[in-house]
Amino acid sequence: MSYSTPSQVVARQLDYFEGKHVLLAGELEDTFATELCDTAASVSVFTTNLAFANKMASYSAVNTYFGAEYPENKNIDLVLLYWPKAKAEAEYLLAMLMDRCASHCEICVVGENRSGVKSIEKMFAPYGKVTKFDSARRCSFYWGQCQQVPNPFSKQDWFKSYPLSLGETSLTIRALPGVFSQNELDVGSRLLLDNLPKIKGKVLDFGCGAGVIGAVIKSRFADADIHMVDVSALAVASAEETLRFNEIDGTVSASDVYSSVSDSFDFIVSNPPFHAGLKTYYAATETFIKDAPSYLTTKGQITIVANSFLRYPPLIEAALGECNVTAKTSKFAIYQAQKM
């Protein structure tokens, strides 16, 4: 079995997990949790990524939890945190897990050096002290213990807000750490929203992030029936909060591409992701485009924004027919196609 580089480093330190009730969280990529079952008293996984949760669901020896929050579990006495891409997400996970797990919970942290894992040394100071015990394959491994009583964790305290004004549309965007468009509207989404077609009927915002695209569409086109999906539980919670805060109607659900989608839509609109953690990852977007016709009504349309260097037009043409470029900058392009 081939494991990620961080997992290979953890495999050198199995003594830390002997007889412990272990919880893995963070930027999880592989099934290394199953290997710990031979060493630990019990192994659980907490993930905010539905695709990974579905992957782990087939391993009955591992308890898998999916969501924006981990339920209280005072039986967990060691957390193995795989350092996430966003530092703010690491802070969110630490605050939640130190509060939800056993008192004096131990923690092991592993991550690629380029990911900023060294930040754990200062970040963990309110809870205790962590020390680096291994460094290999451009990764670092830390161990520490929570020695202070953590502050009670409330997800509501972690939402950040920023105002969004586009023409006559004014909204407040609400987002949790690690969610796309958490701090400001990205350039690609702004280009997309500035070049939307006239929309009515059922609309799917795929990879919704903080819910910016769907919320703007509903604000501009009152007759639009907005549905949003994202693989991230943090994104789902953020999009729900954006809708609630702005008193906008719409539905949001977690979905691994189309896994939770059963309806057909008149419009699919997206700024599709092409990163997973620190790595470039196209598979989900390729599946999204290839399977789009099955989720479009007759003459339904798909409109996406993408970095110009991404070779999406051939994929769109193969799935839907003619692909039109409706707007373009030096970095981004808007692609539009209609179901034939």
C-alpha positions as a Markdown table, in Angstrom:
| # | Residue | x | y | z |
|---|---|---|---|---|
| 1 | Met | 0.0 | 0.0 | 0.0 |
| 2 | Ser | 1.4 | 3.4 | -1.0 |
| 3 | Tyr | 0.9 | 6.2 | 1.6 |
| 4 | Ser | 1.4 | 9.9 | 1.5 |
| 5 | Thr | 4.7 | 11.3 | 2.6 |
| 6 | Pro | 3.3 | 12.5 | 6.0 |
| 7 | Ser | 1.9 | 9.1 | 6.7 |
| 8 | Gln | 5.2 | 7.5 | 5.9 |
| 9 | Val | 6.8 | 9.7 | 8.5 |
| 10 | Val | 4.1 | 8.8 | 11.1 |
| 11 | Ala | 4.8 | 5.1 | 10.3 |
| 12 | Arg | 8.3 | 5.7 | 11.8 |
| 13 | Gln | 6.7 | 6.7 | 15.1 |
| 14 | Leu | 4.1 | 4.0 | 15.9 |
| 15 | Asp | 5.2 | 3.8 | 19.6 |
| 16 | Tyr | 3.3 | 7.0 | 20.2 |
| 17 | Phe | 0.0 | 5.3 | 19.4 |
| 18 | Glu | 0.5 | 2.0 | 21.3 |
| 19 | Gly | -2.7 | 1.3 | 23.3 |
| 20 | Lys | -4.2 | 4.7 | 22.7 |
| 21 | His | -7.7 | 5.8 | 21.5 |
| 22 | Val | -6.5 | 7.7 | 18.4 |
| 23 | Leu | -8.4 | 10.3 | 16.3 |
| 24 | Leu | -7.0 | 11.3 | 12.9 |
| 25 | Ala | -8.0 | 14.7 | 11.5 |
| 26 | Gly | -6.9 | 17.3 | 9.1 |
| 27 | Glu | -5.5 | 16.9 | 5.5 |
| 28 | Leu | -6.2 | 13.2 | 5.2 |
| 29 | Glu | -5.4 | 11.6 | 1.9 |
| 30 | Asp | -4.9 | 7.9 | 2.4 |
| 31 | Thr | -6.0 | 4.9 | 4.4 |
| 32 | Phe | -3.1 | 4.9 | 6.9 |
| 33 | Ala | -5.7 | 4.9 | 9.7 |
| 34 | Thr | -6.3 | 1.2 | 9.0 |
| 35 | Glu | -2.6 | 0.5 | 9.7 |
| 36 | Leu | -2.9 | 2.1 | 13.2 |
| 37 | Cys | -5.6 | -0.5 | 14.1 |
| 38 | Asp | -2.9 | -3.0 | 14.8 |
| 39 | Thr | -1.2 | -0.6 | 17.3 |
| 40 | Ala | -3.9 | 1.6 | 18.9 |
| 41 | Ala | -6.7 | 0.6 | 21.2 |
| 42 | Ser | -9.2 | 2.2 | 18.8 |
| 43 | Val | -8.9 | 4.4 | 15.7 |
| 44 | Ser | -11.3 | 7.1 | 14.5 |
| 45 | Val | -11.2 | 9.6 | 11.7 |
| 46 | Phe | -12.8 | 13.0 | 11.6 |
| 47 | Thr | -13.0 | 14.6 | 8.2 |
| 48 | Thr | -14.7 | 17.6 | 6.6 |
| 49 | Asn | -14.3 | 16.0 | 3.1 |
| 50 | Leu | -17.2 | 13.8 | 2.0 |
| 51 | Ala | -15.1 | 12.1 | -0.7 |
| 52 | Phe | -12.7 | 10.9 | 2.0 |
| 53 | Ala | -15.4 | 10.0 | 4.4 |
| 54 | Asn | -17.0 | 7.8 | 1.7 |
| 55 | Lys | -13.6 | 6.2 | 1.0 |
| 56 | Met | -13.2 | 5.3 | 4.7 |
| 57 | Ala | -16.7 | 4.1 | 5.2 |
| 58 | Ser | -15.8 | 0.6 | 3.8 |
| 59 | Tyr | -13.3 | 0.1 | 6.6 |
| 60 | Ser | -15.4 | -1.2 | 9.6 |
| 61 | Ala | -12.4 | -1.2 | 12.0 |
| 62 | Val | -12.2 | 2.6 | 11.8 |
| 63 | Asn | -14.9 | 4.9 | 13.1 |
| 64 | Thr | -15.4 | 7.7 | 10.6 |
| 65 | Tyr | -17.1 | 11.0 | 11.4 |
| 66 | Phe | -18.0 | 13.6 | 8.7 |
| 67 | Gly | -19.1 | 17.1 | 9.3 |
| 68 | Ala | -18.1 | 20.6 | 10.2 |
| 69 | Glu | -17.8 | 19.7 | 13.9 |
| 70 | Tyr | -16.5 | 16.6 | 15.7 |
| 71 | Pro | -18.9 | 15.4 | 18.4 |
| 72 | Glu | -17.7 | 15.3 | 22.0 |
| 73 | Asn | -15.7 | 12.1 | 22.6 |
| 74 | Lys | -13.9 | 12.1 | 25.9 |
| 75 | Asn | -12.6 | 8.6 | 25.1 |
| 76 | Ile | -10.1 | 10.0 | 22.6 |
| 77 | Asp | -6.8 | 10.5 | 24.3 |
| 78 | Leu | -4.5 | 11.2 | 21.3 |
| 79 | Val | -5.2 | 13.3 | 18.2 |
| 80 | Leu | -3.1 | 12.8 | 15.1 |
| 81 | Leu | -3.4 | 16.0 | 13.1 |
| 82 | Tyr | -2.4 | 16.1 | 9.5 |
| 83 | Trp | -1.6 | 19.8 | 8.9 |
| 84 | Pro | -4.1 | 21.4 | 6.6 |
| 85 | Lys | -3.3 | 23.8 | 3.8 |
| 86 | Ala | -4.9 | 26.8 | 5.5 |
| 87 | Lys | -3.4 | 27.9 | 8.8 |
| 88 | Ala | -6.8 | 29.2 | 9.9 |
| 89 | Glu | -8.3 | 25.8 | 9.5 |
| 90 | Ala | -5.6 | 24.3 | 11.7 |
| 91 | Glu | -6.5 | 26.8 | 14.4 |
| 92 | Tyr | -10.2 | 25.9 | 14.0 |
| 93 | Leu | -9.5 | 22.1 | 14.2 |
| 94 | Leu | -7.2 | 22.5 | 17.3 |
| 95 | Ala | -9.8 | 24.6 | 19.2 |
| 96 | Met | -12.5 | 22.1 | 18.4 |
| 97 | Leu | -10.6 | 18.9 | 19.1 |
| 98 | Met | -8.9 | 20.0 | 22.3 |
| 99 | Asp | -12.3 | 20.9 | 23.7 |
| 100 | Arg | -14.1 | 17.8 | 22.4 |
| 101 | Cys | -11.5 | 15.1 | 23.3 |
| 102 | Ala | -10.3 | 13.9 | 26.7 |
| 103 | Ser | -8.7 | 16.2 | 29.2 |
| 104 | His | -4.9 | 16.2 | 28.9 |
| 105 | Cys | -5.3 | 14.8 | 25.4 |
| 106 | Glu | -2.0 | 14.1 | 23.6 |
| 107 | Ile | -1.5 | 15.4 | 20.1 |
| 108 | Cys | 0.8 | 14.4 | 17.2 |
| 109 | Val | 1.1 | 16.8 | 14.3 |
| 110 | Val | 2.6 | 15.9 | 10.9 |
| 111 | Gly | 2.9 | 17.9 | 7.7 |
| 112 | Glu | 5.1 | 18.9 | 4.8 |
| 113 | Asn | 7.5 | 21.6 | 5.7 |
| 114 | Arg | 6.3 | 23.8 | 2.8 |
| 115 | Ser | 2.8 | 23.7 | 4.3 |
| 116 | Gly | 3.8 | 25.8 | 7.3 |
| 117 | Val | 3.6 | 23.0 | 9.9 |
| 118 | Lys | 6.2 | 24.7 | 12.0 |
| 119 | Ser | 3.4 | 27.2 | 13.0 |
| 120 | Ile | 2.1 | 24.5 | 15.4 |
| 121 | Glu | 4.8 | 25.5 | 17.9 |
| 122 | Lys | 3.2 | 28.9 | 18.5 |
| 123 | Met | -0.4 | 27.9 | 17.7 |
| 124 | Phe | -0.4 | 25.2 | 20.4 |
| 125 | Ala | 0.9 | 27.5 | 23.2 |
| 126 | Pro | -2.5 | 28.2 | 24.7 |
| 127 | Tyr | -3.0 | 24.4 | 25.2 |
| 128 | Gly | 0.5 | 23.3 | 26.1 |
| 129 | Lys | 3.8 | 22.6 | 24.4 |
| 130 | Val | 4.7 | 20.6 | 21.3 |
| 131 | Thr | 8.2 | 19.4 | 20.4 |
| 132 | Lys | 9.5 | 18.2 | 17.0 |
| 133 | Phe | 10.6 | 14.6 | 17.3 |
| 134 | Asp | 11.2 | 13.6 | 13.7 |
| 135 | Ser | 12.0 | 15.2 | 10.4 |
| 136 | Ala | 12.2 | 13.2 | 7.2 |
| 137 | Arg | 11.1 | 13.4 | 3.6 |
| 138 | Arg | 10.6 | 17.2 | 3.9 |
| 139 | Cys | 8.1 | 16.6 | 6.6 |
| 140 | Ser | 8.1 | 17.2 | 10.4 |
| 141 | Phe | 6.5 | 15.3 | 13.2 |
| 142 | Tyr | 5.6 | 16.9 | 16.5 |
| 143 | Trp | 4.2 | 15.5 | 19.8 |
| 144 | Gly | 2.6 | 17.5 | 22.7 |
| 145 | Gln | -0.1 | 17.4 | 25.3 |
| 146 | Cys | -3.0 | 19.6 | 26.2 |
| 147 | Gln | -2.2 | 20.8 | 29.7 |
| 148 | Gln | -4.6 | 23.8 | 29.9 |
| 149 | Val | -8.4 | 23.7 | 30.1 |
| 150 | Pro | -9.5 | 24.7 | 26.5 |
| 151 | Asn | -12.1 | 27.4 | 25.9 |
| 152 | Pro | -15.5 | 26.0 | 25.1 |
| 153 | Phe | -15.7 | 25.6 | 21.3 |
| 154 | Ser | -18.6 | 27.2 | 19.3 |
| 155 | Lys | -18.6 | 27.0 | 15.5 |
| 156 | Gln | -20.5 | 30.3 | 15.4 |
| 157 | Asp | -17.5 | 32.1 | 16.8 |
| 158 | Trp | -15.4 | 31.1 | 13.8 |
| 159 | Phe | -17.4 | 32.6 | 11.0 |
| 160 | Lys | -15.7 | 35.6 | 9.3 |
| 161 | Ser | -17.7 | 38.2 | 7.4 |
| 162 | Tyr | -17.0 | 40.5 | 4.5 |
| 163 | Pro | -19.2 | 42.8 | 2.5 |
| 164 | Leu | -19.8 | 42.1 | -1.2 |
| 165 | Ser | -21.1 | 44.7 | -3.6 |
| 166 | Leu | -21.6 | 43.8 | -7.3 |
| 167 | Gly | -23.6 | 46.4 | -9.2 |
| 168 | Glu | -27.0 | 46.6 | -7.3 |
| 169 | Thr | -26.3 | 43.5 | -5.3 |
| 170 | Ser | -25.0 | 43.9 | -1.8 |
| 171 | Leu | -24.5 | 40.9 | 0.5 |
| 172 | Thr | -22.5 | 39.8 | 3.5 |
| 173 | Ile | -20.5 | 36.6 | 2.9 |
| 174 | Arg | -20.0 | 34.4 | 5.9 |
| 175 | Ala | -17.4 | 31.6 | 5.9 |
| 176 | Leu | -15.5 | 29.3 | 8.1 |
| 177 | Pro | -11.7 | 28.8 | 8.0 |
| 178 | Gly | -10.3 | 27.0 | 5.0 |
| 179 | Val | -13.3 | 27.7 | 2.8 |
| 180 | Phe | -12.8 | 29.1 | -0.7 |
| 181 | Ser | -13.6 | 32.8 | -0.8 |
| 182 | Gln | -13.4 | 33.1 | 3.0 |
| 183 | Asn | -11.8 | 36.5 | 3.1 |
| 184 | Glu | -12.7 | 38.1 | -0.2 |
| 185 | Leu | -14.3 | 37.5 | -3.6 |
| 186 | Asp | -11.7 | 35.8 | -5.8 |
| 187 | Val | -10.9 | 37.3 | -9.2 |
| 188 | Gly | -12.3 | 34.3 | -11.1 |
| 189 | Ser | -15.7 | 34.3 | -9.4 |
| 190 | Arg | -16.0 | 38.1 | -9.9 |
| 191 | Leu | -15.4 | 37.6 | -13.7 |
| 192 | Leu | -18.1 | 34.8 | -13.7 |
| 193 | Leu | -20.6 | 37.0 | -11.8 |
| 194 | Asp | -20.0 | 39.9 | -14.1 |
| 195 | Asn | -20.8 | 37.7 | -17.1 |
| 196 | Leu | -23.7 | 35.6 | -16.0 |
| 197 | Pro | -26.3 | 34.7 | -18.6 |
| 198 | Lys | -30.0 | 35.5 | -17.9 |
| 199 | Ile | -31.0 | 32.8 | -15.4 |
| 200 | Lys | -34.3 | 31.3 | -14.5 |
| 201 | Gly | -35.5 | 27.9 | -13.3 |
| 202 | Lys | -33.4 | 25.4 | -11.3 |
| 203 | Val | -29.8 | 26.3 | -10.7 |
| 204 | Leu | -27.0 | 24.2 | -9.4 |
| 205 | Asp | -24.0 | 26.0 | -7.9 |
| 206 | Phe | -21.3 | 23.3 | -7.9 |
| 207 | Gly | -18.4 | 23.6 | -5.5 |
| 208 | Cys | -20.2 | 26.4 | -3.8 |
| 209 | Gly | -17.6 | 27.4 | -1.2 |
| 210 | Ala | -19.0 | 30.1 | 1.0 |
| 211 | Gly | -22.1 | 30.3 | -1.2 |
| 212 | Val | -21.1 | 33.5 | -3.1 |
| 213 | Ile | -22.2 | 32.5 | -6.6 |
| 214 | Gly | -25.6 | 31.0 | -5.6 |
| 215 | Ala | -26.4 | 33.9 | -3.3 |
| 216 | Val | -25.6 | 36.5 | -6.0 |
| 217 | Ile | -27.7 | 34.6 | -8.6 |
| 218 | Lys | -30.7 | 34.4 | -6.3 |
| 219 | Ser | -30.4 | 38.1 | -5.4 |
| 220 | Arg | -30.3 | 39.1 | -9.1 |
| 221 | Phe | -32.8 | 36.5 | -10.4 |
| 222 | Ala | -35.7 | 36.2 | -8.0 |
| 223 | Asp | -37.3 | 33.3 | -9.9 |
| 224 | Ala | -34.1 | 31.2 | -9.7 |
| 225 | Asp | -34.4 | 28.0 | -7.6 |
| 226 | Ile | -31.0 | 27.8 | -6.0 |
| 227 | His | -29.3 | 24.5 | -5.0 |
| 228 | Met | -25.6 | 24.4 | -3.9 |
| 229 | Val | -23.3 | 21.5 | -3.3 |
| 230 | Asp | -19.7 | 21.1 | -2.1 |
| 231 | Val | -17.6 | 18.2 | -1.0 |
| 232 | Ser | -16.5 | 20.2 | 2.1 |
| 233 | Ala | -18.7 | 20.2 | 5.3 |
| 234 | Leu | -17.0 | 23.6 | 6.2 |
| 235 | Ala | -18.2 | 25.0 | 2.8 |
| 236 | Val | -21.7 | 23.6 | 3.3 |
| 237 | Ala | -22.0 | 25.2 | 6.7 |
| 238 | Ser | -20.6 | 28.5 | 5.3 |
| 239 | Ala | -23.0 | 28.6 | 2.4 |
| 240 | Glu | -25.9 | 27.8 | 4.7 |
| 241 | Glu | -24.8 | 30.6 | 7.0 |
| 242 | Thr | -24.5 | 33.1 | 4.0 |
| 243 | Leu | -28.0 | 32.2 | 2.9 |
| 244 | Arg | -29.4 | 32.6 | 6.5 |
| 245 | Phe | -27.6 | 35.8 | 7.2 |
| 246 | Asn | -28.8 | 37.5 | 4.0 |
| 247 | Glu | -32.3 | 36.0 | 4.2 |
| 248 | Ile | -32.0 | 34.2 | 0.9 |
| 249 | Asp | -33.8 | 31.0 | 0.0 |
| 250 | Gly | -31.8 | 28.1 | -1.2 |
| 251 | Thr | -30.7 | 24.6 | -0.4 |
| 252 | Val | -27.2 | 23.4 | 0.4 |
| 253 | Ser | -25.9 | 19.8 | 0.7 |
| 254 | Ala | -22.6 | 17.9 | 0.9 |
| 255 | Ser | -21.9 | 16.0 | -2.3 |
| 256 | Asp | -18.9 | 14.2 | -3.8 |
| 257 | Val | -19.3 | 15.6 | -7.3 |
| 258 | Tyr | -22.9 | 14.5 | -8.1 |
| 259 | Ser | -23.3 | 11.8 | -5.4 |
| 260 | Ser | -26.0 | 13.7 | -3.5 |
| 261 | Val | -27.7 | 15.2 | -6.7 |
| 262 | Ser | -30.8 | 13.6 | -8.1 |
| 263 | Asp | -32.5 | 16.5 | -9.9 |
| 264 | Ser | -32.0 | 18.0 | -13.3 |
| 265 | Phe | -31.1 | 21.7 | -13.7 |
| 266 | Asp | -31.7 | 24.4 | -16.2 |
| 267 | Phe | -28.4 | 26.0 | -15.3 |
| 268 | Ile | -25.2 | 24.6 | -13.7 |
| 269 | Val | -22.8 | 27.4 | -12.7 |
| 270 | Ser | -19.4 | 26.9 | -11.1 |
| 271 | Asn | -16.0 | 28.0 | -10.3 |
| 272 | Pro | -14.8 | 24.4 | -10.1 |
| 273 | Pro | -11.9 | 23.5 | -7.8 |
| 274 | Phe | -8.6 | 22.2 | -9.2 |
| 275 | His | -6.7 | 21.8 | -5.9 |
| 276 | Ala | -6.8 | 19.2 | -3.2 |
| 277 | Gly | -4.6 | 20.3 | -0.3 |
| 278 | Leu | -1.3 | 21.5 | -1.7 |
| 279 | Lys | -1.6 | 19.4 | -4.9 |
| 280 | Thr | -3.2 | 20.1 | -8.3 |
| 281 | Tyr | -6.1 | 17.8 | -8.7 |
| 282 | Tyr | -8.4 | 17.7 | -11.7 |
| 283 | Ala | -10.4 | 14.4 | -11.3 |
| 284 | Ala | -13.4 | 15.9 | -9.6 |
| 285 | Thr | -13.8 | 18.7 | -12.1 |
| 286 | Glu | -13.3 | 16.3 | -15.1 |
| 287 | Thr | -16.1 | 14.1 | -13.7 |
| 288 | Phe | -18.3 | 17.2 | -13.1 |
| 289 | Ile | -18.0 | 18.2 | -16.7 |
| 290 | Lys | -18.3 | 14.7 | -18.2 |
| 291 | Asp | -21.4 | 13.8 | -16.3 |
| 292 | Ala | -23.1 | 17.3 | -16.5 |
| 293 | Pro | -25.5 | 16.3 | -19.4 |
| 294 | Ser | -27.2 | 13.8 | -17.0 |
| 295 | Tyr | -28.0 | 16.6 | -14.7 |
| 296 | Leu | -29.1 | 19.2 | -17.2 |
| 297 | Thr | -32.6 | 19.6 | -18.6 |
| 298 | Thr | -33.3 | 19.7 | -22.3 |
| 299 | Lys | -31.3 | 22.7 | -23.6 |
| 300 | Gly | -29.9 | 23.2 | -20.1 |
| 301 | Gln | -26.7 | 25.3 | -19.9 |
| 302 | Ile | -23.4 | 25.0 | -18.0 |
| 303 | Thr | -21.3 | 28.1 | -17.3 |
| 304 | Ile | -17.9 | 27.8 | -15.6 |
| 305 | Val | -14.9 | 30.0 | -14.9 |
| 306 | Ala | -11.5 | 28.5 | -15.0 |
| 307 | Asn | -7.8 | 29.4 | -15.2 |
| 308 | Ser | -7.0 | 29.9 | -18.9 |
| 309 | Phe | -4.2 | 27.3 | -18.8 |
| 310 | Leu | -6.6 | 24.5 | -17.8 |
| 311 | Arg | -7.7 | 22.4 | -20.8 |
| 312 | Tyr | -11.4 | 22.4 | -20.1 |
| 313 | Pro | -12.8 | 23.3 | -23.6 |
| 314 | Pro | -12.1 | 19.8 | -25.1 |
| 315 | Leu | -13.8 | 18.2 | -22.1 |
| 316 | Ile | -16.9 | 20.5 | -22.4 |
| 317 | Glu | -17.1 | 19.9 | -26.1 |
| 318 | Ala | -16.9 | 16.1 | -25.6 |
| 319 | Ala | -19.7 | 16.2 | -23.1 |
| 320 | Leu | -22.0 | 18.9 | -24.4 |
| 321 | Gly | -21.0 | 20.0 | -27.9 |
| 322 | Glu | -19.9 | 23.5 | -28.8 |
| 323 | Cys | -18.0 | 25.4 | -26.1 |
| 324 | Asn | -18.2 | 29.2 | -26.2 |
| 325 | Val | -15.8 | 31.6 | -24.5 |
| 326 | Thr | -18.0 | 34.4 | -23.3 |
| 327 | Ala | -15.4 | 36.4 | -21.5 |
| 328 | Lys | -11.6 | 36.2 | -21.0 |
| 329 | Thr | -8.8 | 37.9 | -19.2 |
| 330 | Ser | -5.1 | 37.1 | -19.1 |
| 331 | Lys | -5.7 | 34.5 | -16.4 |
| 332 | Phe | -9.3 | 33.4 | -16.5 |
| 333 | Ala | -11.9 | 32.4 | -19.1 |
| 334 | Ile | -15.7 | 31.9 | -18.9 |
| 335 | Tyr | -16.9 | 28.8 | -20.8 |
| 336 | Gln | -20.5 | 28.2 | -21.7 |
| 337 | Ala | -22.2 | 25.3 | -23.4 |
| 338 | Gln | -25.8 | 24.1 | -23.9 |
| 339 | Lys | -27.0 | 20.5 | -23.8 |
| 340 | Met | -27.6 | 19.3 | -27.3 |
